[in-house]
Amino acid sequence: MELKEIREQSPQDLAARKHELREESFHLRIQQQSGQLEKSSQLRAIRREIARIETVLNEKNKSQTKAAPATAKKK
């Protein structure tokens, strides 16, 4: 998934996708430990996508946090 696509999704969708990726990562790590994983590059790709999602979620949380005090001060 590209960064542009990630930024367009809602925080709830991103959290759900992050959960799915963490489960997939878990299963791939188990396969790797048992010697069944053929493409070890999948683990790296999943870790990077999780990091991208977490970065976007943090950006969205920070922008909401900054916007909330500004609206509260106006009242």
C-alpha positions as CSV (number, residue, x, y, z in Angstrom):
1,M,0.0,0.0,0.0
2,E,1.4,3.4,-0.9
3,L,1.7,6.3,1.5
4,K,-0.9,8.3,-0.4
5,E,-3.5,5.5,0.0
6,I,-2.6,5.2,3.7
7,R,-3.1,8.9,4.3
8,E,-6.6,8.8,2.7
9,Q,-7.9,6.2,5.1
10,S,-9.6,6.9,8.4
11,P,-7.9,6.2,11.7
12,Q,-10.2,3.3,12.4
13,D,-9.4,1.6,9.0
14,L,-5.7,2.1,9.7
15,A,-5.9,0.6,13.1
16,A,-7.7,-2.4,11.6
17,R,-5.1,-2.8,8.9
18,K,-2.3,-2.5,11.4
19,H,-3.9,-5.3,13.5
20,E,-4.2,-7.5,10.3
21,L,-0.5,-6.9,9.5
22,R,0.6,-7.7,13.0
23,E,-1.2,-11.0,12.8
24,E,0.3,-11.8,9.4
25,S,3.7,-10.9,10.8
26,F,3.3,-13.2,13.7
27,H,2.4,-16.1,11.4
28,L,5.3,-15.4,9.1
29,R,7.7,-15.3,12.0
30,I,6.4,-18.7,13.1
31,Q,7.0,-20.0,9.6
32,Q,10.5,-18.6,9.6
33,Q,11.4,-20.3,12.9
34,S,10.2,-23.6,11.6
35,G,12.0,-23.2,8.3
36,Q,8.9,-23.0,6.1
37,L,9.1,-19.4,5.0
38,E,10.3,-19.1,1.4
39,K,10.3,-15.3,1.1
40,S,11.9,-13.7,4.1
41,S,11.6,-10.3,2.4
42,Q,7.8,-10.4,3.3
43,L,8.6,-9.9,7.0
44,R,10.6,-6.7,6.2
45,A,7.9,-5.4,3.9
46,I,5.2,-6.0,6.5
47,R,7.3,-4.3,9.2
48,R,7.7,-1.3,7.0
49,E,4.1,-1.0,6.2
50,I,3.2,-1.2,9.9
51,A,5.7,1.6,10.5
52,R,4.1,3.7,7.8
53,I,0.6,3.2,9.2
54,E,1.8,4.1,12.7
55,T,3.5,7.2,11.4
56,V,0.3,8.4,9.7
57,L,-1.8,7.6,12.8
58,N,0.6,9.6,15.0
59,E,0.4,12.5,12.5
60,K,-3.4,12.4,12.5
61,N,-3.5,12.3,16.3
62,K,-1.1,15.3,16.6
63,S,-3.1,17.3,14.2
64,Q,-6.3,16.6,16.1
65,T,-4.6,17.4,19.4
66,K,-3.4,20.8,18.1
67,A,-6.8,21.6,16.6
68,A,-8.7,20.9,19.8
69,P,-7.1,23.4,22.1
70,A,-7.3,26.1,19.4
71,T,-11.1,25.7,19.1
72,A,-11.4,25.5,23.0
73,K,-9.7,28.9,23.4
74,K,-12.0,30.6,21.0
75,K,-15.1,30.1,23.2
